[in-house]
């Protein structure tokens, strides 16, 4: 594989990674938008459910009132029959029939409202669970991406730090080497200076044990010998 081919492959790989990263970022933004829209739809659904439940309660209350009215008019019809007023009893019976028709209609409405509210409750509950799960997955993906980005940055810095540490260590070794070389030069210069002044020979004689240094005891012994 030629250098140009490897270079082209590396550039192509970098472009593909950048394109994938951009696509992933766009996908996350789309998911965030869809989650917000789904949340708005859920709120509207809950408002609709509130309206249906309110109508359900009204239908139930109206049906209960109609039932009570039917029972009341049945009592009136019974009293009319007891009094022998057949025409009044028939008129009351007609009223009862009308009330029962209204009651049956309200009962149908009530059944529809109950069915609708029950179905809508379940749909909203399922939607909330799915939306919560989607939010959790998106948050997890975002958190993982942030952690991996941080890890990549730390790894890059670590590699850079290792490179800098190696450069610093090499510099330190060069400095130490130069210092040792300089110290050797200084010692050599000192030795040459000693040879020129004659001190060098005395130091060598002392080192060889040929000439020793005069101690205070030797000096006192010399003085006693002169007196004797």
C-alpha positions as CSV (number, residue, x, y, z in Angstrom):
1,X,0.0,0.0,0.0
2,X,1.5,3.3,-1.1
3,X,1.8,6.4,1.2
4,X,-0.8,8.2,-0.8
5,X,-3.2,5.3,-0.5
6,X,-2.7,5.1,3.3
7,X,-3.1,8.9,3.6
8,X,-6.3,8.7,1.5
9,X,-7.7,5.9,3.7
10,X,-6.9,7.8,6.9
11,X,-8.5,11.0,5.6
12,X,-11.5,9.0,4.4
13,X,-11.8,7.3,7.8
14,X,-11.7,10.6,9.6
15,X,-14.4,12.1,7.3
16,X,-16.6,9.0,7.9
17,X,-16.2,9.3,11.6
18,X,-17.0,13.0,11.5
19,X,-20.1,12.3,9.4
20,X,-21.2,9.6,11.7
21,X,-20.7,11.9,14.8
22,X,-22.7,14.6,13.1
23,X,-25.5,12.2,12.2
24,X,-25.6,10.9,15.8
25,X,-25.8,14.4,17.1
26,X,-28.6,15.2,14.7
27,X,-30.4,12.0,15.7
28,X,-30.2,13.0,19.4
29,X,-31.6,16.4,18.6
30,X,-34.5,14.8,16.7
31,X,-35.2,12.5,19.6
32,X,-35.2,15.4,22.0
33,X,-37.7,17.2,19.8
34,X,-39.9,14.2,19.4
35,X,-39.9,13.6,23.2
36,X,-40.9,17.3,23.7
37,X,-43.7,16.9,21.2
38,X,-44.8,13.6,22.7
39,X,-44.9,15.3,26.2
40,X,-47.1,18.1,24.7
41,X,-49.4,15.6,23.2
42,X,-49.6,13.7,26.5
43,X,-50.6,16.9,28.3
44,X,-53.3,17.6,25.7
45,X,-54.5,14.0,26.1
46,X,-54.7,14.5,29.9
47,X,-56.8,17.6,29.3
48,X,-59.1,15.7,27.0
49,X,-59.4,12.9,29.6
50,X,-60.3,15.5,32.3
51,X,-63.1,16.8,30.0
52,X,-64.4,13.3,29.4
53,X,-64.4,12.4,33.1
54,X,-66.2,15.7,33.8
55,X,-68.9,14.8,31.2
56,X,-69.0,11.3,32.7
57,X,-69.8,12.7,36.1
58,X,-72.4,14.9,34.7
59,X,-74.1,12.0,32.8
60,X,-74.0,9.9,36.0
61,X,-75.5,12.7,38.0
62,X,-78.2,13.4,35.4
63,X,-79.0,9.7,35.2
64,X,-79.3,9.5,39.0
65,X,-81.6,12.5,39.0
66,X,-83.8,10.9,36.3
67,X,-83.9,7.6,38.3
68,X,-85.1,9.6,41.3
69,X,-87.6,11.4,39.2
70,X,-89.0,8.1,37.8
71,X,-89.3,6.7,41.3
72,X,-91.1,9.9,42.4
73,X,-93.6,9.8,39.5
74,X,-94.3,6.2,40.1
75,X,-95.3,7.1,43.6
76,X,-97.6,9.8,42.1
77,X,-99.2,7.4,39.7
78,X,-99.8,4.9,42.5
79,X,-101.5,7.6,44.5
80,X,-103.6,8.6,41.5
81,X,-104.7,5.0,41.0
82,X,-105.6,4.8,44.7
83,X,-107.8,7.9,44.3
84,X,-109.4,6.3,41.2
85,X,-108.1,9.0,38.9
86,X,-107.3,6.9,35.8
87,X,-106.6,9.8,33.5
88,X,-104.1,11.4,35.9
89,X,-102.4,8.1,36.4
90,X,-102.1,7.7,32.6
91,X,-100.7,11.2,32.3
92,X,-98.2,10.4,35.0
93,X,-97.3,7.1,33.3
94,X,-96.6,9.1,30.1
95,X,-94.3,11.3,32.0
96,X,-92.6,8.3,33.5
97,X,-92.0,6.9,30.0
98,X,-90.4,10.1,28.9
99,X,-88.2,10.2,32.0
100,X,-87.1,6.6,31.4
101,X,-86.2,7.4,27.8
102,X,-84.1,10.3,28.9
103,X,-82.5,8.1,31.6
104,X,-81.7,5.3,29.1
105,X,-80.1,7.9,26.8
106,X,-78.0,9.2,29.6
107,X,-77.1,5.7,30.6
108,X,-75.8,5.1,27.1
109,X,-73.8,8.3,27.2
110,X,-72.4,7.3,30.6
111,X,-71.3,3.9,29.3
112,X,-69.6,5.6,26.4
113,X,-67.8,8.1,28.6
114,X,-66.7,5.3,31.0
115,X,-65.4,3.2,28.1
116,X,-63.6,6.2,26.6
117,X,-62.1,7.4,29.9
118,X,-60.9,3.9,30.7
119,X,-59.3,3.4,27.3
120,X,-57.7,6.9,27.4
121,X,-56.4,6.3,30.9
122,X,-54.6,3.1,29.7
123,X,-53.3,4.8,26.6
124,X,-51.9,7.8,28.6
125,X,-50.4,5.4,31.2
126,X,-48.6,3.3,28.5
127,X,-47.5,6.5,26.7
128,X,-46.0,7.9,29.9
129,X,-44.1,4.6,30.5
130,X,-42.8,4.6,26.9
131,X,-41.9,8.3,27.1
132,X,-40.1,7.8,30.4
133,X,-38.2,4.9,29.0
134,X,-37.2,6.8,25.9
135,X,-36.0,9.8,28.1
136,X,-33.9,7.4,30.2
137,X,-32.3,5.9,27.1
138,X,-31.5,9.3,25.6
139,X,-30.1,10.5,28.9
140,X,-28.0,7.4,29.2
141,X,-26.7,7.8,25.6
142,X,-25.9,11.4,26.3
143,X,-24.2,10.6,29.6
144,X,-22.2,7.8,28.0
145,X,-21.1,10.1,25.2
146,X,-20.0,12.8,27.7
147,X,-18.0,10.2,29.7
148,X,-16.4,8.8,26.6
149,X,-15.5,12.3,25.4
150,X,-14.0,13.1,28.8
151,X,-12.1,9.8,28.7
152,X,-10.8,10.6,25.2
153,X,-9.6,14.0,26.3
154,X,-7.9,12.5,29.4
155,X,-6.2,9.8,27.3
156,X,-5.0,12.4,24.8
157,X,-3.7,14.6,27.6
158,X,-2.1,11.5,29.2
159,X,-0.3,10.6,25.9
160,X,0.7,14.2,25.6
161,X,1.9,14.3,29.2
162,X,3.9,11.1,28.7
163,X,5.5,12.6,25.6
164,X,6.4,15.8,27.6
165,X,7.7,13.7,30.5
166,X,10.0,11.8,28.1
167,X,11.2,15.1,26.6
168,X,11.8,16.5,30.1
169,X,13.6,13.3,31.2
170,X,15.9,13.5,28.1
171,X,16.6,17.1,28.9
172,X,17.5,16.2,32.5
173,X,19.8,13.5,31.4
174,X,21.6,15.9,29.0
175,X,21.9,18.5,31.8
176,X,23.4,15.9,34.2
177,X,25.8,14.7,31.6
178,X,27.0,18.2,30.9
179,X,27.4,18.8,34.6
180,X,29.4,15.7,35.1
181,X,31.6,16.7,32.1
182,X,32.0,20.2,33.6
183,X,32.9,18.7,37.0
184,X,35.6,16.5,35.4
185,X,37.0,19.6,33.6
186,X,37.1,21.5,36.9
187,X,38.9,18.6,38.7
188,X,41.4,18.3,35.8
189,X,42.1,22.1,35.9
190,X,42.6,21.9,39.7
191,X,45.0,19.0,39.3
192,X,47.0,20.9,36.6
193,X,47.2,23.9,38.9
194,X,48.5,21.8,41.7
195,X,51.3,20.3,39.5
196,X,52.4,23.8,38.4
197,X,52.7,25.0,42.0
198,X,54.5,21.9,43.3
199,X,51.6,21.0,45.6
200,X,50.9,18.1,43.5
201,X,54.0,16.2,44.3
202,X,53.5,16.6,48.0
203,X,50.0,15.4,47.8
204,X,51.2,12.3,45.8
205,X,53.9,11.6,48.4
206,X,51.5,11.8,51.3
207,X,49.0,9.6,49.4
208,X,51.8,7.1,48.9
209,X,52.7,7.2,52.7
210,X,56.3,8.4,51.9
211,X,55.9,11.7,53.6
212,X,53.5,12.2,56.5
213,X,52.2,15.3,58.1
214,X,53.9,16.6,61.3
215,X,51.8,16.1,64.4
216,X,51.9,18.1,67.7
217,X,53.5,15.1,69.4
218,X,56.3,15.1,66.9
219,X,56.9,18.8,67.5
220,X,57.2,18.4,71.3
221,X,59.5,15.4,70.9
222,X,61.8,17.5,68.7
223,X,61.9,20.3,71.2
224,X,62.8,17.9,74.1
225,X,65.6,16.5,72.0
226,X,67.2,19.9,71.5
227,X,67.1,20.6,75.2
228,X,68.8,17.3,76.1
